[in-house]
Amino acid sequence: MRTTTDDSVFETHLPLAGRRAGKVRDIYDLPPDDAGPRILLVASDRISAFDVVMPTPIPGKGRVLTAIAAGWFELLRSHMVVKDHLLSTDLPSIPRIDETLRTALGGRTMTCRAARVIPIECVARGYLAGSGWTEYQSSGRVCGVEIPPGLAQCARLPSPIFSPATKAVEGHDENISFEHASKLVGVELMRRLRDLTMRIYAIAASYALDRGVILADTKFEFGFALDRDGSPTDDLMIVDEVLTPDSSRYWPHAGYLPGRDQPSFDKQFLRNWLLKMVDCRSWDKTPPGPEIPSDIVAGTLARYEDALRMLFPR
């Protein structure tokens, strides 16, 4: 496992089969249980922006992400909206690891039901921000959905919209129309995913707003649980992370004002610093990313911790 002097976890190499690494999480295969195959998700302290993994970790970020995701999974279960893949946040038995490594992994892991992931990002947008704002300025639409004219940056949309995207293995996800997504995975499945996405967004946005947080937009992934033979079943689940600051745009409700960028509880703080690097031609949005200075590291972590504190106070 690669760590830094502050004991942050940048990457792991556990004595488990099937290791693969995403931008933030390392994924391993676990021995199956009676229901079927299982995987272990380990949330590192890596952070990505503009689809580039930065060389500097954000110490403790992985634990914060895991705590937020676990809180949301528990809340969504109480509403009985859709099954999820989370089995436990306790560290499973892993052979041949010492206490130092076991301590470093604490609070970072999710044991999950394995799934055949549907290759569509399911995005819910309640506010006009990010790529949606950019598209609206040029076309008056967001992902093919016509939006009333005259709305300001970060304005609340008349009603939330569903905007699917292709799930890219590398590089940028691409916003696509509902019709295009339906051609890829089937219209009936896309209708089901759209309805689930909008229902989950409504529940989460209401919960967050009651706690002083605006959920501007978020993205979900879904998949079909695998059986004991490794074949997909009909059990549709929400998978991966859910409603974390890595997959969602969170703003404080206090001081919210359309017509400008909003302060955020996500990695927009880091993105803004990186955009300054781009403006002064110190970086061009391609790998490798620049080393992140300590004040930006601290400011980024503080915003993630604020999200956890406000959404799921202990």
C-alpha positions as CSV (number, residue, x, y, z in Angstrom):
1,M,0.0,0.0,0.0
2,R,1.4,3.4,-0.9
3,T,1.0,6.0,1.8
4,T,2.5,9.5,2.4
5,T,4.1,10.9,5.5
6,D,0.7,12.0,6.8
7,D,-0.6,8.4,6.6
8,S,-3.0,9.1,3.8
9,V,-3.7,6.2,1.5
10,F,-3.0,6.8,-2.1
11,E,-3.3,3.3,-3.4
12,T,-3.6,-0.3,-2.1
13,H,-2.3,-3.6,-3.2
14,L,-4.0,-6.2,-1.0
15,P,-3.5,-10.0,-1.1
16,L,-6.9,-10.4,-2.8
17,A,-7.8,-11.4,-6.3
18,G,-8.9,-9.3,-9.3
19,R,-7.5,-5.9,-8.3
20,R,-8.6,-3.0,-10.5
21,A,-8.4,0.7,-9.8
22,G,-10.8,3.5,-10.6
23,K,-10.1,7.1,-10.2
24,V,-10.6,6.9,-6.4
25,R,-11.5,3.4,-5.4
26,D,-9.5,0.2,-5.6
27,I,-11.7,-2.9,-6.2
28,Y,-11.0,-6.5,-5.2
29,D,-12.8,-9.8,-5.5
30,L,-13.9,-11.5,-2.3
31,P,-14.9,-15.1,-1.8
32,P,-18.6,-15.5,-2.6
33,D,-21.2,-16.0,0.0
34,D,-24.4,-18.1,-0.3
35,A,-26.1,-15.4,-2.4
36,G,-23.3,-14.9,-4.9
37,P,-20.0,-13.1,-5.8
38,R,-18.8,-10.2,-3.6
39,I,-16.4,-7.4,-4.1
40,L,-14.4,-5.1,-1.8
41,L,-14.3,-1.4,-2.5
42,V,-11.5,0.6,-0.9
43,A,-11.9,4.4,-0.9
44,S,-8.4,5.9,-1.2
45,D,-7.5,9.5,-0.7
46,R,-6.9,10.0,-4.4
47,I,-8.8,12.9,-6.0
48,S,-9.5,13.5,-9.7
49,A,-10.5,16.6,-11.5
50,F,-11.1,17.1,-15.2
51,D,-10.8,13.3,-15.4
52,V,-7.2,13.4,-14.3
53,V,-6.1,11.8,-11.0
54,M,-4.0,14.3,-9.1
55,P,-0.6,13.2,-7.7
56,T,-1.4,14.6,-4.3
57,P,-3.8,12.8,-2.0
58,I,-6.4,14.5,0.3
59,P,-5.7,12.8,3.6
60,G,-8.8,11.2,5.1
61,K,-11.0,11.9,2.1
62,G,-11.7,8.2,1.6
63,R,-13.1,7.7,5.1
64,V,-15.3,10.8,4.6
65,L,-16.6,9.4,1.3
66,T,-17.4,6.0,2.8
67,A,-19.2,7.5,5.8
68,I,-21.4,9.7,3.5
69,A,-22.2,6.9,1.1
70,A,-23.1,4.6,4.0
71,G,-25.4,7.3,5.4
72,W,-27.2,7.7,2.1
73,F,-27.5,3.9,1.6
74,E,-29.2,3.6,5.0
75,L,-31.5,6.5,4.3
76,L,-32.6,5.2,0.9
77,R,-33.2,1.7,2.4
78,S,-35.7,3.3,4.8
79,H,-37.6,4.6,1.8
80,M,-37.5,1.2,0.0
81,V,-36.8,2.8,-3.4
82,V,-34.4,0.3,-4.8
83,K,-32.0,-2.4,-3.7
84,D,-28.4,-1.5,-3.2
85,H,-25.1,-3.5,-3.3
86,L,-23.8,-2.6,0.2
87,L,-23.4,-5.6,2.5
88,S,-21.1,-4.1,5.2
89,T,-18.7,-1.3,6.0
90,D,-16.8,-3.5,8.4
91,L,-13.3,-4.5,7.2
92,P,-13.6,-8.2,6.2
93,S,-11.1,-10.8,7.0
94,I,-8.1,-10.4,4.7
95,P,-5.2,-12.8,5.0
96,R,-1.6,-11.7,5.5
97,I,-2.1,-8.0,6.5
98,D,-0.6,-6.5,9.6
99,E,-2.2,-4.2,12.2
100,T,-0.7,-1.1,10.6
101,L,-2.4,-1.9,7.3
102,R,-5.6,-2.9,9.0
103,T,-5.7,0.4,10.8
104,A,-5.1,2.3,7.6
105,L,-8.0,0.5,5.9
106,G,-10.4,1.2,8.8
107,G,-13.5,3.3,7.7
108,R,-12.5,3.0,4.0
109,T,-14.1,-0.2,2.9
110,M,-17.4,-1.4,1.6
111,T,-18.1,-5.1,1.1
112,C,-20.6,-5.2,-1.8
113,R,-22.7,-7.6,-3.8
114,A,-21.1,-8.0,-7.3
115,A,-23.2,-6.7,-10.2
116,R,-23.3,-6.4,-14.0
117,V,-23.1,-2.7,-14.2
118,I,-25.3,-0.9,-16.7
119,P,-23.0,1.3,-18.9
120,I,-25.1,4.5,-18.4
121,E,-24.5,7.3,-15.9
122,C,-27.9,8.4,-14.6
123,V,-27.7,12.1,-13.9
124,A,-30.3,14.2,-12.1
125,R,-30.1,18.0,-12.4
126,G,-32.1,20.3,-10.2
127,Y,-30.1,23.5,-10.9
128,L,-28.4,25.0,-13.9
129,A,-24.7,24.5,-13.3
130,G,-21.6,22.9,-14.7
131,S,-21.9,21.4,-18.2
132,G,-25.6,22.0,-18.1
133,W,-25.1,25.8,-17.7
134,T,-22.6,25.8,-20.6
135,E,-25.0,23.9,-22.9
136,Y,-27.9,26.1,-21.9
137,Q,-26.0,29.3,-22.8
138,S,-25.4,28.0,-26.3
139,S,-28.6,26.2,-27.1
140,G,-31.2,26.8,-24.5
141,R,-31.2,23.1,-23.8
142,V,-29.6,20.7,-21.3
143,C,-28.9,17.3,-22.7
144,G,-31.6,17.7,-25.3
145,V,-34.2,19.0,-22.8
146,E,-35.5,22.4,-23.6
147,I,-35.2,24.8,-20.7
148,P,-37.2,28.1,-20.4
149,P,-35.1,31.1,-21.5
150,G,-33.7,33.8,-19.2
151,L,-32.5,31.6,-16.4
152,A,-29.3,32.7,-14.5
153,Q,-26.3,30.6,-13.7
154,C,-27.0,28.2,-10.8
155,A,-30.7,29.0,-11.0
156,R,-33.1,26.3,-9.8
157,L,-34.7,24.5,-12.7
158,P,-38.6,24.6,-13.0
159,S,-38.4,20.9,-12.4
160,P,-35.5,18.5,-12.1
161,I,-34.4,16.8,-15.3
162,F,-32.8,13.4,-16.1
163,S,-29.8,13.6,-18.3
164,P,-28.0,10.2,-19.0
165,A,-24.4,9.9,-20.0
166,T,-22.2,7.2,-21.4
167,K,-19.9,5.7,-18.8
168,A,-16.4,6.1,-20.1
169,V,-13.6,3.7,-19.1
170,E,-11.1,6.5,-19.7
171,G,-11.5,10.2,-20.4
172,H,-14.8,12.1,-20.2
173,D,-18.3,10.8,-19.9
174,E,-20.4,12.1,-22.7
175,N,-23.9,13.5,-22.2
176,I,-26.4,11.7,-24.4
177,S,-30.2,11.9,-25.1
178,F,-32.7,9.6,-23.5
179,E,-33.4,8.2,-27.0
180,H,-29.7,7.4,-27.5
181,A,-29.4,5.8,-24.1
182,S,-32.5,3.7,-24.9
183,K,-30.8,2.4,-28.0
184,L,-27.8,1.3,-26.0
185,V,-29.6,-0.6,-23.2
186,G,-33.3,-0.7,-24.1
187,V,-36.2,1.7,-23.7
188,E,-37.9,-0.1,-20.8
189,L,-34.8,-0.3,-18.7
190,M,-34.1,3.4,-19.4
191,R,-37.6,4.3,-18.3
192,R,-37.0,2.4,-15.1
193,L,-33.6,4.0,-14.5
194,R,-35.1,7.5,-15.2
195,D,-37.9,7.0,-12.7
196,L,-35.6,5.6,-10.0
197,T,-33.1,8.4,-10.6
198,M,-35.6,11.1,-10.2
199,R,-37.3,9.6,-7.2
200,I,-33.9,9.1,-5.4
201,Y,-32.9,12.7,-6.3
202,A,-36.2,14.0,-4.9
203,I,-35.7,12.2,-1.6
204,A,-32.1,13.2,-1.3
205,A,-32.6,16.8,-2.2
206,S,-35.4,17.2,0.3
207,Y,-33.3,15.5,3.1
208,A,-30.3,17.7,2.3
209,L,-32.2,20.9,2.1
210,D,-33.7,20.3,5.6
211,R,-30.1,20.3,6.7
212,G,-29.0,23.4,5.0
213,V,-27.5,21.8,1.9
214,I,-28.6,22.2,-1.7
215,L,-28.1,19.1,-3.9
216,A,-27.7,20.8,-7.2
217,D,-27.1,17.6,-9.2
218,T,-25.8,14.1,-8.8
219,K,-25.2,10.9,-10.8
220,F,-26.0,7.3,-10.1
221,E,-24.9,3.9,-11.4
222,F,-27.1,0.8,-11.4
223,G,-26.5,-2.8,-12.1
224,F,-28.0,-6.3,-11.9
225,A,-26.8,-8.5,-9.0
226,L,-24.9,-11.6,-10.0
227,D,-25.9,-15.1,-9.0
228,R,-23.7,-17.8,-7.6
229,D,-22.6,-18.7,-11.2
230,G,-21.7,-15.2,-11.9
231,S,-24.6,-14.5,-14.3
232,P,-26.8,-11.4,-14.0
233,T,-30.1,-11.8,-12.2
234,D,-33.2,-9.6,-12.5
235,D,-32.3,-7.9,-9.2
236,L,-31.6,-4.2,-10.1
237,M,-29.4,-2.4,-7.6
238,I,-27.9,1.0,-7.1
239,V,-24.1,0.4,-7.1
240,D,-20.8,2.2,-6.6
241,E,-20.8,5.3,-4.4
242,V,-24.0,7.2,-3.9
243,L,-24.5,10.9,-3.3
244,T,-21.0,11.7,-2.2
245,P,-19.2,15.0,-3.0
246,D,-17.3,13.1,-5.7
247,S,-20.5,12.3,-7.6
248,S,-22.7,15.3,-6.5
249,R,-22.7,19.0,-6.5
250,Y,-23.5,20.3,-3.0
251,W,-24.0,24.0,-2.1
252,P,-24.7,25.6,1.3
253,H,-28.3,27.0,1.3
254,A,-27.2,29.9,3.4
255,G,-26.1,32.6,1.0
256,Y,-27.4,30.9,-2.1
257,L,-27.7,33.4,-4.9
258,P,-28.3,32.6,-8.6
259,G,-26.2,34.4,-11.2
260,R,-22.8,33.3,-10.0
261,D,-20.8,30.3,-9.0
262,Q,-21.7,29.0,-5.5
263,P,-19.4,28.0,-2.7
264,S,-19.5,24.2,-2.6
265,F,-19.0,21.2,-0.4
266,D,-17.4,19.2,-3.2
267,K,-14.2,19.4,-5.3
268,Q,-15.2,22.6,-7.1
269,F,-12.7,24.4,-4.7
270,L,-9.9,22.2,-6.2
271,R,-11.2,22.7,-9.8
272,N,-11.2,26.5,-9.3
273,W,-7.5,26.4,-8.3
274,L,-6.7,24.1,-11.3
275,L,-8.5,26.5,-13.6
276,K,-6.2,29.3,-12.4
277,M,-3.3,26.9,-13.3
278,V,-4.8,26.5,-16.8
279,D,-5.3,30.2,-17.2
280,C,-1.6,30.9,-16.5
281,R,-0.6,28.0,-18.7
282,S,1.0,26.0,-15.9
283,W,-1.3,23.0,-16.7
284,D,-3.3,21.9,-19.8
285,K,-5.9,19.5,-18.2
286,T,-3.9,16.5,-19.3
287,P,-1.9,14.0,-17.1
288,P,0.0,14.3,-15.0
289,G,-1.8,16.7,-12.8
290,P,0.1,19.3,-10.8
291,E,1.1,18.8,-7.2
292,I,-1.6,20.4,-5.0
293,P,-0.4,22.9,-2.4
294,S,-1.1,22.3,1.3
295,D,-3.7,25.1,1.6
296,I,-5.7,23.7,-1.3
297,V,-5.5,20.2,0.2
298,A,-6.7,21.4,3.5
299,G,-9.5,23.5,2.0
300,T,-10.7,20.6,-0.1
301,L,-10.8,18.2,2.8
302,A,-12.6,20.8,5.0
303,R,-15.4,21.0,2.4
304,Y,-15.9,17.2,2.3
305,E,-15.9,17.1,6.1
306,D,-18.5,19.9,6.2
307,A,-20.7,17.9,3.9
308,L,-20.5,14.9,6.2
309,R,-21.1,17.0,9.3
310,M,-24.2,18.7,7.9
311,L,-25.8,15.7,6.2
312,F,-25.1,13.0,8.8
313,P,-24.1,14.7,12.1
314,R,-22.9,12.3,14.8
